[in-house]
Amino acid sequence: MSPSTASTWTGHSLPPRIAYLATPHLPAAVERRERPRLAGKPLVVANDALHARAAVLDCSTEALDAGVQPGMALRRAEHLCPEAIFLPPRLDLYRTAAAALFELLSHQMPAVEQAQPGGLYLDLRGLEGKDAEALAICHGQCQAIQRQLRLEATAGVAVNKFSAEAASLSIGLNRVLVLTAGAERAFLDSFPVAVLPVSGEMQRRLQLLGLRGLGQLARLPPAAVLAQFGWEGQRAQRLARGEDDRPLAPGRGPRSEEASQQFDPPLDNLETLLAVAGRLTAALAQRLDAAWLRAGHLALKVHCADGGALTAERTLAEATADAGRLSRLAETLLRPLPYSDRVEALTILLGDLSAPSLHQLSLWHSPQEQAIEAHLRRLAARYGAGCFQRSAVVAPEHPLAQRRYVLLDWQAD
């Protein structure tokens, strides 16, 4: 167990305490639990393994070390880690495991919210200023999960959801990290902006502006952030500063959002149908974004004039509220359907809704730096050390991003 981070709280009353407890990479962990022979071997769970657009749903840490990432094209994953064992997803099995995890903790804690499958927020009200007790309780929960569900977990405790999740995912399995109230901003300062649950477009713009760390974003004037990035940027800056006012909402009910449209007369043009699907998914994405939610599953149903009904669905490798990504996925599912007649109605459902989660933290934050070095050594052995360079900061405050660093040859230790 990791020690709590020392700090002091200057307010008149102690803030509430929230824990984030997670079983990282739940699909891969469940597959290993069901098939013990897979222990220690690189494992990749991939959607539509026979489809040209097959993508990685989840993978083990061994595959992560080889460069594989959830959402990556399956062909790319096979190239990076040819020795991996590739499995089709068993979604019902993963949902059952997530439900069992929720039920176990909800019987032991006063209030539990399912954030993502395998990730839960725990209400630690009453433990304000009692970090040792909070640590002991969370450690006991991790042990109960390992004993009863045969899954490994990690936990973080802080004054809000984002900081608790960062604390949880920055340490190893079966460990607990408690952040003393008031230490959130200092703790998050060195995290990369890549962990922020923001759109890909905002991540791209952050990189273009030379904003690499949460500390850099936190120190910018709020008005400048709002002008440059809009409300999404303002929300991201508050997270970077360790500020997150989302309340804990107990439960794990079947959260979903749905949109439908009837056609009179029925449609006989696929391109028109795709355009309508794009508008419906865009409206759903806007609804999710306003509620600060992400969808992990997309399903659609098409009703034909002859009474036939066609369905298609896809589980996303990474939950999203990105309208463009959801629209493209809807188009991918709609185009190959065997339409028997004109279309009378279209329904699109976004399911497995969850709060946005941190991105790629395990690749960037301690203690995973050794894994990065090991991965670079493997790539250097395959392609030659001259193919890689490392950056060194020389002028961090220079107004031109390209002048803030220089590129040097990378050499393995």
C-alpha positions in Angstrom: 0.0 0.0 0.0 1.2 3.4 -0.9 1.4 6.2 1.7 -1.0 9.1 1.6 0.2 12.4 0.1 0.9 15.0 2.8 -0.9 18.3 2.7 -3.2 20.5 4.8 -6.7 21.6 4.3 -7.4 25.3 4.9 -11.2 25.3 4.7 -13.5 25.6 7.6 -14.8 22.0 7.1 -13.2 18.9 5.7 -14.4 18.0 2.2 -16.1 14.6 1.5 -14.0 11.6 0.5 -14.5 9.6 -2.7 -12.7 6.4 -3.7 -12.3 5.1 -7.2 -11.8 1.3 -7.3 -11.0 -0.4 -10.6 -10.2 -3.8 -12.1 -8.0 -2.5 -15.0 -8.6 -4.1 -18.4 -11.6 -6.0 -17.2 -12.1 -8.1 -20.4 -8.5 -9.3 -20.5 -8.6 -10.0 -16.7 -11.8 -12.0 -17.0 -10.4 -14.1 -19.9 -7.4 -14.9 -17.8 -9.6 -15.8 -14.8 -11.6 -18.2 -17.0 -8.5 -19.6 -18.8 -5.6 -19.7 -16.3 -3.2 -21.0 -19.0 -3.3 -17.4 -20.4 -1.5 -16.0 -17.3 1.6 -14.1 -18.2 1.0 -14.3 -22.0 0.2 -11.3 -24.2 -3.5 -11.3 -24.8 -5.7 -9.2 -27.2 -9.5 -9.2 -27.2 -10.6 -7.9 -30.7 -14.0 -7.1 -32.2 -15.0 -8.7 -35.5 -11.8 -10.7 -35.9 -12.6 -11.6 -39.5 -13.7 -8.1 -40.5 -11.4 -5.7 -42.4 -12.1 -3.0 -39.8 -11.6 -5.2 -36.8 -10.3 -3.3 -33.8 -8.8 -4.1 -30.4 -11.4 -4.0 -27.6 -8.9 -4.7 -24.8 -5.5 -6.2 -24.1 -3.2 -7.4 -21.3 -0.3 -5.4 -19.9 2.1 -7.6 -21.9 0.4 -6.5 -25.2 0.4 -2.9 -24.0 4.1 -3.1 -23.5 4.5 -4.2 -27.1 2.6 -1.1 -28.3 -0.9 -2.5 -28.6 -3.8 -0.1 -27.6 -7.5 -0.5 -27.2 -9.2 0.9 -30.4 -6.2 0.0 -32.6 -6.8 -1.7 -35.8 -6.4 -5.5 -35.4 -3.9 -5.7 -38.3 -1.7 -3.2 -36.5 -1.9 -5.1 -33.2 -0.9 -8.3 -35.0 2.1 -6.6 -36.5 3.2 -5.1 -33.1 2.6 -8.2 -31.1 2.5 -11.3 -33.4 3.1 -13.6 -30.4 -0.1 -12.5 -28.7 -3.2 -14.7 -28.2 -6.1 -13.1 -30.0 -9.6 -13.8 -28.7 -13.1 -12.7 -29.8 -15.0 -10.8 -27.1 -17.5 -12.5 -24.8 -19.5 -9.4 -23.8 -22.0 -11.2 -21.7 -19.2 -12.6 -19.6 -17.6 -9.2 -19.1 -21.0 -7.6 -18.2 -21.6 -10.4 -15.7 -18.2 -9.8 -14.1 -18.9 -6.0 -13.9 -22.3 -6.7 -12.3 -20.8 -9.0 -9.8 -18.2 -6.4 -8.8 -20.9 -3.8 -8.3 -23.0 -6.2 -6.2 -20.1 -7.1 -4.0 -19.2 -3.6 -3.2 -22.8 -2.3 -2.9 -23.4 -4.8 -0.1 -20.4 -3.5 1.8 -20.4 0.2 1.1 -23.1 2.8 1.8 -23.2 4.1 -1.8 -21.6 2.9 -5.0 -21.7 4.3 -8.5 -20.6 2.3 -11.5 -18.4 4.7 -13.6 -17.2 2.3 -16.3 -17.4 -1.5 -16.4 -14.9 -2.6 -13.8 -14.6 0.9 -12.4 -16.6 2.2 -9.4 -16.8 5.3 -7.2 -17.3 4.6 -3.5 -18.8 7.1 -1.0 -16.5 7.4 2.0 -18.6 10.0 3.8 -17.7 10.1 7.4 -14.0 9.4 6.8 -13.1 13.1 6.3 -9.7 13.6 7.9 -9.3 9.8 8.6 -6.9 8.8 5.8 -5.6 5.7 7.6 -9.1 4.4 7.9 -10.0 5.1 4.3 -6.8 3.3 3.2 -7.6 0.3 5.3 -11.2 0.1 4.0 -10.2 0.3 0.3 -7.4 -2.2 0.8 -10.0 -4.6 2.4 -12.2 -4.1 -0.6 -9.4 -5.0 -3.0 -8.7 -8.1 -1.0 -12.4 -9.1 -1.0 -12.5 -8.7 -4.8 -9.4 -10.9 -5.2 -10.8 -13.5 -2.8 -14.4 -13.7 -4.0 -14.2 -12.7 -7.7 -10.6 -13.8 -8.4 -9.9 -10.4 -10.0 -7.2 -7.9 -9.0 -8.0 -4.3 -8.2 -6.5 -1.0 -7.4 -8.0 2.0 -5.5 -7.5 5.7 -5.0 -9.0 8.1 -2.5 -9.4 11.9 -2.9 -11.9 14.7 -2.5 -13.4 14.3 -6.0 -13.9 11.8 -8.8 -11.1 12.8 -11.2 -8.4 13.0 -8.6 -9.5 9.7 -7.1 -9.4 8.0 -10.5 -5.9 9.5 -11.2 -4.7 8.2 -7.9 -6.1 4.7 -8.5 -4.7 4.3 -12.0 -1.2 5.7 -11.2 -0.3 2.7 -9.1 0.0 -1.0 -9.4 -2.6 -3.7 -8.8 -3.6 -4.5 -5.2 -2.4 -1.2 -4.0 -4.2 1.9 -2.5 -3.2 5.5 -2.8 -4.9 8.2 -0.5 -4.5 11.9 -1.4 -4.8 14.1 1.6 -7.3 16.9 1.0 -5.6 19.9 -0.7 -2.9 17.9 -2.5 -4.9 17.3 -5.7 -3.4 20.0 -7.9 0.2 19.2 -6.9 -0.4 15.5 -7.5 -1.8 16.1 -11.0 0.8 18.7 -12.0 3.1 16.2 -13.7 0.5 14.1 -15.5 0.4 14.4 -19.3 -2.7 16.1 -20.9 -3.2 12.8 -22.7 -5.0 11.5 -19.6 -7.8 14.1 -19.9 -11.2 12.8 -21.0 -11.5 15.2 -23.9 -12.1 14.9 -27.6 -9.4 13.9 -30.0 -9.6 17.3 -31.6 -8.9 19.1 -28.3 -6.0 16.7 -27.7 -4.6 17.6 -31.1 -4.9 21.3 -30.4 -3.3 21.0 -27.0 -0.3 19.3 -28.6 0.0 21.9 -31.3 0.0 24.7 -28.7 2.8 22.9 -26.8 0.7 22.0 -23.8 2.0 18.7 -22.7 1.3 18.5 -18.9 -1.7 19.2 -16.7 0.3 21.7 -14.8 0.8 23.8 -17.9 -2.9 23.8 -18.6 -3.8 24.5 -15.0 -1.6 27.7 -14.9 -3.1 29.3 -18.0 -5.6 32.2 -17.4 -9.1 30.7 -17.4 -10.4 33.4 -19.8 -7.7 32.4 -22.4 -8.6 28.7 -22.1 -12.3 29.5 -22.6 -11.5 31.6 -25.6 -9.2 29.0 -27.2 -11.1 25.8 -26.4 -14.6 26.7 -25.3 -16.5 25.0 -22.6 -14.7 21.7 -23.1 -11.4 23.4 -22.4 -12.7 25.2 -19.3 -14.0 21.9 -18.0 -10.6 20.2 -18.7 -8.7 23.0 -17.0 -10.8 22.6 -13.8 -9.9 18.9 -13.9 -6.2 19.8 -14.3 -6.5 22.0 -11.3 -7.9 19.1 -9.2 -11.4 20.6 -9.3 -14.3 18.3 -10.1 -17.8 19.0 -8.7 -19.6 15.9 -10.2 -21.6 14.3 -7.3 -21.6 10.6 -6.7 -24.7 9.1 -8.2 -25.3 5.7 -6.7 -26.5 2.9 -8.9 -25.6 1.0 -12.1 -29.0 0.9 -13.9 -29.2 0.3 -17.6 -28.2 3.8 -18.8 -28.8 4.5 -22.4 -30.0 7.2 -24.8 -32.2 6.6 -27.9 -33.3 8.5 -31.0 -35.7 7.4 -33.7 -37.2 8.7 -36.9 -40.2 7.5 -39.0 -40.2 7.9 -42.8 -43.5 8.6 -44.6 -43.3 7.7 -47.4 -40.6 5.0 -46.7 -37.1 5.7 -47.8 -35.6 3.9 -50.8 -32.2 5.7 -50.9 -29.3 4.5 -48.7 -27.5 7.8 -48.8 -30.5 9.6 -47.4 -30.8 7.0 -44.6 -27.1 7.5 -43.8 -27.6 11.2 -43.6 -30.5 10.8 -41.2 -28.4 8.4 -39.1 -25.7 11.0 -38.9 -28.1 13.6 -37.6 -29.6 11.2 -35.0 -26.1 10.2 -33.7 -25.0 13.9 -33.6 -28.1 14.8 -31.5 -27.4 11.9 -29.2 -23.8 12.8 -28.9 -24.7 16.4 -27.9 -27.1 15.0 -25.3 -24.3 12.8 -23.8 -21.8 15.6 -23.9 -24.1 17.9 -22.0 -24.5 15.3 -19.3 -20.7 14.5 -19.3 -21.3 10.9 -20.4 -19.7 8.6 -23.0 -21.2 5.7 -24.9 -19.5 2.3 -24.9 -22.1 0.6 -27.2 -24.0 1.5 -30.3 -27.0 -0.4 -31.6 -29.4 0.3 -34.4 -32.7 -1.1 -35.7 -34.1 -0.7 -39.2 -37.8 -1.4 -39.9 -38.6 -2.2 -43.5 -41.9 -1.7 -45.3 -42.5 -5.4 -45.7 -42.5 -5.8 -41.9 -38.9 -7.0 -41.7 -36.6 -5.7 -39.0 -32.8 -5.5 -39.3 -30.4 -5.0 -36.3 -26.7 -4.3 -35.9 -24.6 -3.4 -32.9 -21.0 -2.7 -31.9 -19.1 -2.4 -28.6 -16.6 0.5 -28.8 -13.0 -0.1 -27.7 -13.1 3.3 -26.0 -16.3 5.0 -24.8 -16.9 8.3 -26.6 -19.4 11.1 -27.2 -17.7 12.2 -30.4 -20.4 12.8 -33.0 -18.1 12.1 -36.0 -16.9 8.8 -34.6 -20.4 7.6 -33.7 -21.8 8.7 -37.1 -19.0 6.8 -39.0 -19.7 3.7 -36.9 -23.5 4.0 -37.6 -22.7 4.2 -41.3 -20.4 1.2 -41.1 -23.2 -0.8 -39.6 -25.9 0.4 -41.9 -24.2 -0.1 -45.3 -23.9 -3.9 -45.4 -27.4 -4.7 -44.0 -29.5 -6.9 -46.3 -32.5 -4.5 -46.9 -35.6 -6.4 -48.1 -37.7 -3.4 -48.8 -37.9 0.4 -48.3 -37.1 1.7 -44.8 -40.0 2.9 -42.7 -38.2 3.7 -39.4 -34.7 4.0 -38.0 -33.7 3.7 -34.3 -30.3 4.4 -32.8 -29.4 3.5 -29.2 -26.3 4.5 -27.4 -25.7 2.2 -24.4 -23.2 1.3 -21.7 -23.1 5.0 -20.7 -20.4 6.0 -18.3 -18.5 9.0 -17.0 -15.4 9.9 -19.1 -12.4 8.1 -17.9 -8.7 9.0 -17.9 -6.8 8.2 -21.1 -3.6 6.1 -21.5 -2.4 6.9 -18.0 -0.6 3.6 -17.6 1.7 4.4 -20.6 2.9 7.7 -19.2 2.9 7.9 -15.4 5.2 6.2 -12.9 5.9 3.3 -12.3 5.3 2.4 -16.0 8.4 4.1 -17.4 10.3 0.8 -17.3 7.7 -0.7 -19.5 8.2 2.1 -22.0 12.0 1.5 -22.0 11.5 -2.2 -22.5 9.2 -1.5 -25.5 11.7 0.8 -27.0 14.5 -1.8 -26.7 12.3 -4.3 -28.6 11.6 -1.8 -31.3 15.3 -0.8 -31.5 16.2 -4.5 -31.9 13.8 -4.9 -34.7 14.3 -1.6 -36.6 17.6 -0.3 -35.4 18.3 2.3 -32.7 18.8 5.0 -35.3 15.1 5.0 -36.1 14.3 6.6 -32.7 14.9 10.0 -31.1 14.1 11.4 -27.8 13.2 15.0 -27.0 15.0 17.2 -24.4 13.4 20.4 -23.1 15.8 23.4 -23.6 13.5 26.4 -23.4 10.1 25.5 -21.8 8.8 29.1 -21.9 9.7 29.9 -25.5 6.7 31.3 -27.4 7.3 29.0 -30.3 6.6 25.3 -29.5 9.2 24.0 -31.9 11.9 26.0 -30.0 11.1 24.5 -26.6 12.9 21.2 -27.2 15.6 19.5 -29.3 15.7 16.0 -30.7 18.6 13.7 -29.6 19.5 10.2 -30.6 17.8 7.6 -28.4 20.1 5.1 -26.8 19.1 2.1 -24.6 20.7 2.0 -21.2 
